[in-house]
Amino acid sequence: MKTFVLLTKLSPEISRQMKDRAKLGRQWLDQVKEKCPEVKFIEHYALLGAYDFLDIYEAPDEESAAKVSMISLLNGAFQAESLIAIPYKRFLELTAEI
């Protein structure tokens, strides 16, 4: 399994629905679990900055990660980016190879 980081920025309309945040978040997670049962979430964070949420998850491939981002966009995200994350130790090993 590969590790991915999902950065999500909600649309202004969805951002104003603070009182419904738990329900909307649960609906999103349920859809991801239904459409991408191979994806395993590790951590969920709310952010105060350019993005609203950061999710760390494992997926077998980039196509599964793309589906997670697309489900986010279908659920009111203005922007959703899934980035591959390389463990730091492995990153250092890669630098030694070049």
N, C-alpha and C positions, 0 to 999 in steps of 0.2 A: 504494500500500500504506500502511496505517495502522500505527503503532507501538503495541504493547501491552506491559504489564508484568503478569506472572503472579506472584502471591504465593501460596505453598503452605505449609500447615501439615499435616504428616503425622499420621495417627492414632497413638496410643500404641503399638499393636501393630506398626505398620510402623516406627516410630521405633526400636524395640528391635532391628530386623533390620539393624544397622549393617554387618555383614560382607557382607550381600547388597545393599548400597546400589547398587553399580555395576551389578549385574545388573538390579535393579528399575528403576533409572533408564533403562537401555538399553531395557527392555521398554516403559516409558512413552513414550520418544521414538520407538521404532519404531511404536507404535500411533498416535501423533500424525501421524507422517509418512505412514502408510497411510491414515488417515481424513481427514487435512487436508493433502494434498500442496501446497496453495497457501501454507501457513504456512512462514515462514523464520525460524529462530532466530538471534539475534545474539549473545547472551551467556547464560551460566548461572552462578548464584552460590549457594553454600551460605551460610546466615545463622546467626548466633548471636543469637537474640532471639525475638520473637513469632511469626515465620514461619521455616520451615526452608529454603526456597528462593525465589529470585527469578530469573525468566527474562524476558529481553527478546526480543520477537519481532515480526515483521511479518505482518500478515494483511490480506486485502482488505476485511474488514468485521467487524462485531460478531458476526455469527452464527458465523463461523469461530473467533473468539476464545472464544465461548461453548462451542464444541465442545472446544477445548483445555482449558478449565476442567473440563468434564464428564468428559473422559478422565482428568484428574487425580483427580477424585473417584472414578471407577470403579477406580482403581489404588491406593486406600488413603489418599488425602488426606482429612483431617478438614475442611479448609477450602481453597478455591481461588478466588481472585479475579483476574479479568482486568480491568485498568484501561487506559483509553486514555491514551496519552502524547503530549503536544503538544511539539514542539521549542521550546526557550526563545525563540529568535528569533521564531518564529511567535506565541507567546504574547504577546510584547511588541508585535507588530504588531496583535494583537487588542485589546490594552488601549488602543492609540492610536485604535481605531475607536469606542470607547465614551465 
